[in-house]
Amino acid sequence: MTLNILTRPIFSSIIENLVCDKKISYMDAIVHYCENNELEVESAAKLINAIIKSKIECEAQELNFLPKTAKLPL
């Protein structure tokens, strides 16, 4: 019997792969993973690292879920 422990690095890697493979947003990737693995979204929130949090924030700003902040042009 193997015990698979879901850590932040593993969860982040899974989410990054879902985003790249399925061409979906980070929010959708997290919900998709949770639905397929019977994990509550509230539990997944504890596994999200700072990089993915910032990417979710950018997505939310683009969708007007959050107020936009000033960005420097690249």
C-alpha positions as CSV (number, residue, x, y, z in Angstrom):
1,M,0.0,0.0,0.0
2,T,1.4,3.4,-1.0
3,L,0.5,6.6,0.7
4,N,0.4,9.6,-1.6
5,I,0.8,12.8,0.4
6,L,-0.2,15.9,-1.5
7,T,2.3,18.7,-0.7
8,R,2.5,22.3,-2.1
9,P,5.2,21.5,-4.6
10,I,3.4,18.4,-5.9
11,F,0.0,20.2,-6.0
12,S,1.5,23.2,-7.8
13,S,3.2,21.0,-10.4
14,I,-0.1,19.2,-11.0
15,I,-2.0,22.5,-11.5
16,E,0.7,23.9,-13.8
17,N,0.5,20.8,-15.9
18,L,-3.3,21.0,-16.1
19,V,-3.1,24.6,-17.2
20,C,-0.6,23.8,-19.9
21,D,-2.2,20.5,-21.1
22,K,-5.8,21.5,-21.1
23,K,-5.3,25.3,-21.9
24,I,-7.5,26.3,-19.0
25,S,-7.2,29.0,-16.4
26,Y,-5.6,28.4,-13.0
27,M,-9.0,28.7,-11.2
28,D,-10.5,26.2,-13.6
29,A,-7.5,23.8,-13.2
30,I,-7.9,23.8,-9.4
31,V,-11.6,23.2,-9.5
32,H,-11.1,20.5,-12.1
33,Y,-8.4,18.7,-10.0
34,C,-10.6,18.9,-6.9
35,E,-13.7,17.5,-8.7
36,N,-11.7,14.6,-10.2
37,N,-9.9,13.7,-7.0
38,E,-12.7,14.3,-4.5
39,L,-10.9,17.1,-2.7
40,E,-12.7,20.1,-1.4
41,V,-11.7,23.4,-2.9
42,E,-11.3,24.8,0.7
43,S,-8.7,22.1,1.3
44,A,-6.9,22.9,-1.9
45,A,-6.6,26.5,-0.9
46,K,-4.0,25.5,1.7
47,L,-1.9,23.9,-1.0
48,I,-1.6,26.8,-3.4
49,N,1.8,28.4,-3.5
50,A,2.6,32.1,-3.9
51,I,3.3,31.9,-7.6
52,I,-0.1,30.3,-8.4
53,K,-1.8,32.8,-6.1
54,S,-0.4,35.7,-8.0
55,K,-1.4,34.1,-11.3
56,I,-5.0,33.6,-10.0
57,E,-5.0,37.2,-8.9
58,C,-4.0,38.4,-12.4
59,E,-6.7,36.2,-13.9
60,A,-9.3,37.6,-11.5
61,Q,-8.3,41.2,-12.3
62,E,-8.6,40.5,-16.1
63,L,-12.1,39.1,-15.5
64,N,-13.0,42.1,-13.3
65,F,-13.5,40.0,-10.2
66,L,-10.9,42.2,-8.4
67,P,-10.0,45.9,-8.9
68,K,-7.2,46.4,-11.3
69,T,-3.9,47.6,-10.0
70,A,-1.3,49.7,-11.8
71,K,1.2,47.7,-13.8
72,L,4.4,48.8,-15.5
73,P,4.4,48.1,-19.2
74,L,6.8,45.4,-20.3
